C-alpha cells in the first residue's frame, strides 16, 4: 500500500535548517495496524504529514497504491486526502457550535454530490458507539466522546487508511483504552491504521511498532 524510500524533510527557519526526517525508508501493508513511536521532536508527526499528503517531502520517493505521490499537483493531493485518508488528531478539531452529527458530516460536504449524507454520518457515529449522542455539541461531550466523534468523521468517507496523531494524548487511562479498542475493531474490519504516539503501552497494542529518533528509523 505505502512505499517510502529515503524520505527527507528539511524545514528552513531563516538561516537555520531543521532536518525533521533523515532518509526514512518504510513499507506499510494493506490491512496493517502500525504504531510509530518516539520522543517529542523525533519526526513522528512530520512523517504522518508526509504519508497523509499534508506536507511534501524535501527528497525521496513516496508511492501510495503504486501512484508516485511526488508527481501529483495540489488538487490531486487534496482529492487523495479526502478520498483515501481519514485523520484523527490529539486536539479533536471539532466545530464547537455544530452537533456531533454535523461534525461527522463535514467531509461529505467537502466531497460534494454525496447522497444520503446525514444517514452516512449517523452510521459512522453508531460505529463508534455514539448514535444516541448525535445531537450533542462538543461542549456537551467528554474528551473520550469527542475523540470518538473525530474517529467517526475520519470513517465517514470509507478511507483506505486512518492516520491518528497522538489520539489518546489528552485522555485518561479509561478513555484511552476505549479509543484503542475502537481502533482494534476497525483494524479487524480491514482498515489500515497508523498511530503516532509517545506512549509505549499504546504502541504495544499495534501489530508492528516503528521507533523514530532524530528523524531516523532505529528499529521496526
C-alpha positions in Angstrom: 0.0 0.0 0.0 2.7 2.5 1.1 6.3 2.6 0.0 8.6 5.3 1.3 12.2 5.4 0.0 14.9 7.6 1.5 12.4 10.3 2.6 13.9 13.5 3.9 12.2 16.7 5.2 14.1 19.9 5.8 12.4 23.0 7.3 14.1 26.3 6.9 13.7 28.9 9.6 15.6 31.9 8.4 19.2 30.8 8.1 18.6 27.7 10.2 17.8 24.3 8.7 15.9 21.7 10.7 16.3 18.1 9.4 13.0 16.6 10.6 13.3 13.4 8.6 16.7 11.9 7.6 16.3 9.2 5.0 13.2 7.3 6.1 12.5 4.0 4.2 9.3 2.2 5.2 6.7 -0.1 3.8 3.1 -0.4 5.1 0.9 -3.3 4.0 -2.8 -3.0 3.4 -4.8 -4.0 6.5 -1.9 -3.4 8.9 -2.1 -1.7 12.2 1.1 0.1 12.9 2.4 2.4 15.7 5.1 5.0 15.1 6.7 5.8 18.5 9.4 8.3 19.5 10.1 11.2 21.8 8.9 14.8 21.1 10.9 16.1 18.1 11.8 12.7 16.7 9.9 13.4 13.5 6.7 11.3 14.1 4.2 14.0 13.2 6.3 15.1 10.2 6.3 11.5 8.9 2.5 11.3 9.4 2.0 14.6 7.5 4.1 13.2 4.6 2.2 9.9 4.5 -1.1 11.8 4.7 -0.2 14.2 1.9 -0.5 17.1 4.2 3.2 18.0 3.5 5.6 17.2 0.7 9.0 15.6 1.4 12.1 17.5 0.5 13.5 14.5 -1.2 12.8 10.8 -1.6 10.1 8.7 -3.2 6.6 8.0 -1.9 4.3 5.5 -3.6 0.7 5.1 -2.5 -1.1 2.1 -4.2 1.5 2.4 -6.9 0.9 6.1 -7.5 4.0 8.3 -7.3 2.7 11.0 -4.9 5.5 13.4 -5.7 4.1 13.8 -9.2 0.6 14.9 -8.0 -0.4 18.6 -8.1 -2.1 20.3 -5.2 -5.6 19.5 -6.5 -4.8 15.8 -6.9 -3.2 15.7 -3.4 -6.4 17.3 -1.9 -8.5 14.7 -3.7 -6.4 11.9 -2.4 -6.5 13.3 1.2 -10.3 13.4 1.0 -10.9 10.0 -0.6 -8.1 7.8 0.7 -7.3 9.1 4.2 -9.1 9.6 7.5 -7.3 11.9 10.0 -7.6 11.8 13.8 -5.7 14.4 15.9 -4.9 14.9 19.6 -7.0 18.1 19.8 -10.1 16.5 18.2 -10.6 19.6 15.9 -14.4 19.7 16.1 -16.5 22.7 15.4 -17.8 23.8 18.8 -21.1 25.2 17.6 -22.0 22.2 15.5 -23.6 18.9 16.6 -21.7 15.6 16.6 -23.7 14.6 13.5 -22.8 17.8 11.7 -19.1 17.5 12.5 -19.1 14.0 11.1 -20.9 15.1 8.0 -18.3 17.7 7.1 -16.0 15.5 4.9 -19.0 14.5 2.9 -20.0 18.2 2.3 -16.4 18.9 1.1 -16.6 15.9 -1.3 -19.8 17.3 -2.9 -22.5 15.3 -4.5 -22.6 12.6 -1.8 -26.0 11.1 -1.5 -27.6 10.3 1.9 -25.0 12.4 3.7 -26.9 12.6 7.0 -27.5 8.8 7.1 -23.9 8.0 6.4 -22.8 10.4 9.2 -25.3 8.8 11.6 -24.0 5.3 10.7 -20.4 6.4 11.4 -21.4 7.7 14.8 -23.1 4.4 15.5 -19.9 2.5 14.6 -18.1 4.3 17.4 -21.0 3.9 19.9 -22.3 7.4 19.8 -25.5 7.1 17.9 -27.5 8.4 20.8 -25.3 11.5 21.2 -25.6 12.7 17.6 -27.4 15.9 18.5 -24.9 16.9 21.2 -22.3 19.6 20.7 -18.6 19.1 21.6 -19.0 21.1 24.9 -21.7 18.5 26.0 -19.4 15.6 25.4 -16.4 14.1 27.4 -12.9 14.1 25.9 -13.3 10.4 25.0 -16.6 11.1 23.3 -15.2 14.0 21.4 -12.4 11.8 20.1 -14.9 9.1 19.1 -16.7 11.8 17.1 -13.4 12.6 15.4 -12.9 8.9 14.6 -16.4 8.8 13.1 -15.6 11.8 11.0 -12.4 10.1 9.8 -14.5 7.0 8.9 -17.4 8.6 7.0 -15.7 8.7 3.6 -14.7 5.0 3.9 -11.0 5.7 3.8 -8.3 3.1 2.9 -6.1 4.4 5.7 -6.6 6.1 9.1 -3.8 8.3 10.4 -4.0 9.1 14.1 -1.6 11.6 15.6 -1.4 11.1 19.4 -5.2 10.2 19.5 -5.0 9.4 23.3 -2.7 12.2 24.3 -5.5 14.2 26.0 -7.4 11.3 27.5 -7.4 9.4 30.8 -6.5 5.8 31.0 -10.1 4.5 30.7 -10.9 6.7 27.7 -7.6 5.8 26.0 -8.4 2.1 26.3 -11.9 2.8 24.8 -10.3 4.6 21.8 -7.7 1.9 21.2 -10.5 -0.7 21.4 -12.3 1.1 18.6 -9.1 1.2 16.5 -8.6 -2.5 17.1 -12.1 -3.2 15.9 -11.7 -1.1 12.8 -8.4 -2.9 12.1 -10.3 -6.2 12.3 -12.7 -4.9 9.8 -9.8 -4.5 7.4 -8.9 -0.8 7.7 -5.2 0.1 7.6 -4.3 2.2 10.7 -1.2 4.2 11.5 -1.0 5.6 15.1 1.6 8.2 16.2 2.3 8.0 19.9 4.9 8.6 22.5 3.2 6.1 24.9 4.7 2.6 24.9 1.6 0.9 26.2 -0.5 2.4 23.3 2.1 1.3 20.7 2.1 -2.2 22.2 -1.5 -2.6 21.0 -0.5 -2.4 17.3 0.8 -5.2 15.1 4.1 -3.5 14.4 6.0 -0.7 16.1 8.3 1.7 14.3 10.8 3.6 16.5 11.9 7.0 15.3 14.8 9.0 16.8 16.1 12.3 15.4 14.3 11.8 12.1 15.6 8.2 11.5 14.0 4.8 12.0 16.1 3.0 14.6 14.0 -0.2 14.7 11.0 -1.7 13.0 
